[in-house]
Amino acid sequence: MLHLLTTTEALLRLAFEDLSTRQTKPAIFRRFRKIGRERRGKVRLEEDILNTWIDVYPATARSIREFKGVVPLRDWLAHGRYWNPKMGRPEYEVSDVFDIASEMLTRMQEAG
């Protein structure tokens, strides 16, 4: 699960970089470019990338919110499992994480 979540985050960060520097200007370009300048390389996954995507492409909101419910699982797996995370669901299976990430990335690709 950790591998799926970190790979998905990496894909989102690569998409952010691509969309903020692209020659053809998609709808989200200006917002990402502004965030990139303000944050100077310290772009936050949920606040900067995912919330901006929801603002610009509202059709992706449901799938992104589902993924945001899984993000605490990534933190919990990566940082020692010594607390009880507040996740979107009480339990996740590997297939759940895959389905959520896949659905979100598909919706984002269709929107952008």
C-alpha positions in Angstrom: 0.0 0.0 0.0 2.8 2.4 0.8 4.3 1.8 -2.6 1.0 2.5 -4.3 0.5 5.7 -2.3 4.0 7.1 -2.8 3.9 6.3 -6.5 0.6 8.1 -6.8 2.0 11.1 -5.0 5.0 11.1 -7.3 2.7 11.1 -10.3 0.8 14.0 -8.9 3.9 16.0 -8.2 5.2 15.3 -11.8 1.9 16.4 -13.2 2.1 19.6 -11.2 5.6 20.4 -12.6 4.5 19.6 -16.1 1.3 21.6 -15.9 3.0 24.6 -14.3 5.7 24.8 -17.0 3.8 23.6 -20.1 3.8 25.8 -23.3 0.1 25.1 -24.0 -1.8 26.6 -21.1 -4.5 24.3 -19.6 -7.0 25.8 -17.2 -5.0 24.9 -14.1 -1.7 26.3 -15.4 -1.9 29.8 -13.9 -2.9 28.5 -10.5 -0.1 25.9 -10.4 2.5 28.4 -11.6 1.5 30.9 -8.9 1.7 28.1 -6.2 5.1 27.0 -7.5 6.5 30.5 -7.3 5.0 31.1 -3.8 6.1 27.8 -2.4 9.5 27.7 -4.1 9.7 23.9 -4.4 7.8 23.1 -1.2 4.5 22.3 -2.8 2.0 20.6 -0.4 0.2 17.6 -1.8 -3.3 18.1 -0.3 -3.5 21.9 0.1 -1.7 23.0 -3.1 -2.2 20.2 -5.7 -5.3 18.3 -4.8 -7.4 21.3 -3.5 -6.4 23.4 -6.5 -7.4 20.6 -8.8 -10.8 20.4 -7.2 -11.3 24.1 -7.5 -10.4 24.1 -11.2 -12.0 20.8 -12.2 -15.0 20.2 -9.8 -15.9 16.9 -11.6 -12.8 15.4 -10.0 -13.9 16.3 -6.4 -15.3 13.0 -5.3 -12.4 10.9 -6.4 -9.8 13.3 -5.0 -11.7 13.5 -1.6 -11.5 9.6 -1.5 -7.8 9.8 -2.1 -7.4 12.4 0.5 -9.0 10.0 3.0 -6.1 7.5 2.2 -3.3 10.0 2.6 -3.2 9.5 6.5 -2.6 5.8 5.8 0.6 6.7 3.8 1.8 8.8 6.7 1.0 6.1 9.2 2.8 3.4 7.2 5.8 5.6 6.5 6.3 7.0 10.0 6.2 4.0 12.4 2.5 3.3 13.1 2.6 4.6 16.6 -0.6 6.6 16.5 -4.2 6.0 15.3 -4.7 7.8 12.0 -7.9 9.6 11.1 -8.6 8.0 7.7 -11.6 8.2 5.4 -12.5 4.5 6.1 -11.7 2.3 9.2 -9.7 -0.2 7.1 -8.2 -0.3 3.6 -7.1 -3.3 1.6 -4.4 -3.1 -1.1 -7.1 -3.3 -3.8 -9.0 -0.4 -2.2 -6.0 1.8 -2.3 -5.3 0.8 -5.9 -8.9 1.4 -7.0 -9.0 4.8 -5.3 -5.7 6.0 -6.7 -6.5 4.7 -10.2 -10.0 6.3 -10.2 -8.6 9.7 -9.2 -5.8 9.6 -11.7 -8.2 8.6 -14.5 -10.6 11.4 -13.6 -7.8 13.9 -13.4 -6.5 12.9 -16.8 -10.0 13.2 -18.4 -10.5 16.6 -16.8 -7.1 18.1 -17.6 
